[in-house]
Structures are given as structure tokens and as C-alpha cells.
Amino acid sequence: MIGKPTLTGMLLGYYLLCPRKAWLSQRGLWMEQESQAVQLGRLLDERSYQRASKQLDLEVELPEGTHLRGRIDWAELQQGVLHETKKGRACEEAHKWQLRFYLWLLKLCGVQAPGGGPFTGLLNYPRLRQTVAVELRPTEEQQLQQYLHQLHQLLLVSRPPARCTRRSFCKKCAFEELCYG
């Protein structure tokens, strides 16, 4: 058993796609260095939106001691917009929750958009030339907190969860060989 794990936006996204991937990643098993899809995604992030403010780091410790951390891809601070850059829309729902996590971190830090309102988010898919607007509504904030509680509980167990039923995006996952090889 480990101590209190740090919950990140990326880990939340992994959890929503595949709890096993989240558990393995949190324990330091990183398969991404071998994945061409992940390397392409990093290159896309580095080359897209080069004039924008890049990688803003946020950290919050909740009153019960849970540590939250996020790395925002880029932001338009004067417009109150956070951006997350993704390669494709196959995992869009997980991408939205990852961005909502970052919007929640800003809220927890007391950061507001110019004019005093909350920040909004945009998922950017540069290869597709598409963007998707993302907001953090109260019901989504409650769901986010439930997801984070479930993720936290998962990370405390000593054995990894069973592998998921193989899905189409498993073929592109860096853990595919570990789970199904």
C-alpha cells in the first residue's frame, strides 16, 4: 500500500479510459517512451500554437490532504481560456474531464478570468482543425469529485485492476502489449 497519491489531470484521463492504465502509471510504469502515438502527440503539442503561453503548472492540497496537480498545455489568460491540445477525438470524453479538472484547479486556487468569472476551456485538435468548448458546471464539478474519489480509492489497492475488455483504442495504447501481448 502506498501513501496518499497525487492526483493529476492526466491520471484522471487514464482512469476514465482504463483504470488499469491509471494504476500502472501511478506506480511508475511508463510505457509511453516506446509509443509512436504518444511521441506524435508530444510533437504536435510542441509545434502547435507556438506563440501561446505554454505549460502552466497548478498544485492544490485539499483540506483532507489529497494533493492535486495539473499541467495546462497553454492559456489565453487575458481571455480567461485554458487550452488542451489533443491528437484526435477518439477519447474525447476523457479529454473533457481532464480539462474540467484543470478548470477546477484554477477555481480551487481562487483564480478567476478577467471580469471575475470562471475560466472556460477549449479542447484543440489541430490535425482535425477543430475545437470543442468545455465548461465546468456545478453538476460536472460534483461528478469530477466522484471520479477523483474513485481514482484515489483505486490507487490505494495493492494489485492492479483486471484488464478491460479490448476496445478499438487499445491498439494505440502504450500499454497494449503489456495487457494483451
N, C-alpha and C positions, 0 to 999 in steps of 0.2 A: 504494500500500500504506500502511496506517495502522500506528501503534504498537500496543502491547498494548491491546486494547479492554477496557472494564469490562463484566463480565457481570452482568446483573440478572435477577431473577425474572421480570419482565415480558418481557424479551428471550428468556429460555428458553421461556416460554409461546408467544411468537410463533414461535420456531424450530420448536417441536413442531407447531404448526398449519400454518405456511407459512415455510420458510426464506427465501424472497424478502422477506416482510414483516419478518423479523428483520434481514436485511441492510440493507434500505432504512431502517428505523427507526434502526438503529445509526449510519447515516451522516447522521442529522438530517432525514430526510424524514418528517415527521409529517403524516398525513392526518386524524388524529382530530379536529382542531378543526372539521372540516366534517361529521363523522359524528353523526347524531342518536342512533344506538345507543350511541356512546361517551358522549355528553352525558347520556343517560338513565342509563347505568351510573354515572357520576360523581355524579349527583344521588341515585341510590339509595344509594350509599356514604355520601354526606354525611348523608342523612336516616335511615338505618338505624342502629340501635344507638348512638344519640347519647350515651348516658351512659357508653359504654365508652371506654377509653384508645385514642386514635386514632394511627395512623401512626407506628409505631416504625421508626426507620432503623437499619440494620446495615451495617457495612462490614468487610471482611476482605481482607487481601492474603496470598495463598498463598506458600509459600516460593519457587516459581519465578517469582513476580512477577505472577501473574494477580490482578487486582482484582475482587472480588465485592461487589455492593451490593444491598440489598433494602429495600423499604418495606412493612412489615407493616400491613395495614389496621387491625387492633385486636387487643388481647390481654387475657386474664384472667391476669395474672401470678401471682396467689396460687393459681390452679388449674393453672397450667402449660399453658395452652391459647392457641395462636395462631389467629386467625380471618382468613379471606379471604372477602370479600363479592363475589359474582358475580350477574349478572342472570339467567342461565339456564344450563342444563346441556348445551347443545349442544357445548361444548368442554371437558367435564368432565375428561377425561384430562390435558389441558394445565393445567387449573386445579390438579389434584392435584400435578403435578410442580412447578408454581410454589410451592405451599405446602410441598412437600418441600424445595425449595431454601431457603426461609426457615427451616425446622426445622434444616437442615444448617448454615446460617449461625450460628444460635444455638449449635449444638454446637461449631462451629469457634471461636466466641468463648468457649467454656467455660461458657456459661450453662446452668444446669440448672433444672428445675422444683423447687418446694418438695418436700423429701423426697429430692432427689438424682437423680431420674430424668430422662429426656428430656422435652421438651415434646411435646405432641401438637397436632394441627391439626384445625380444623373449617372446611369449606367451607360458607358460609352463602348460601342462595338465598332472600332474604326475600320476593320476589314469589311464589315457589312454596311458601313456608313449609316449607322442607326444609333439613336439614344433612347433610353427609357427613363422617364421621370419616376423618382421614388421619394415617398414621404414617410414620416414616422407618425402615425395616428395613435391615439391612446389605446385602441384595441390591439394594434400591432405591437405597441410597447409592452403590453401585458403578455402577448404571445412570445415576444422576444425574451422576456424574463423567464417564461416557462421553458423555452428552448435552452436557455443558459443554465437553468436549474437541472434539466435533464442531462445536458452535456457534462456539467460538474459531477453529477452522480455517476455517469458512465466512466469518467476519468479516474474515479476513486476505486473502481474494481480492479482486481489483480490480474484478470485474464481478459484477453481481447474478445469482443463480441464475435459471434459467428459471422462468416462472410455472408453478404447479401446474395439474393438470387441474382444471377448475372444479368446485367442490363446493357443496353447498347453503349452507354458512355463508359462502361468498364473497359472496353477495348482501348480507350485513350488514357486510362488512368495509369499513373506511375506504379500503382500497387497491383496491377492486373496480374502480373506473373506470380507475385507472392500469394495472391488469393487463389488463382485458378491454374497456375503453371504446372 
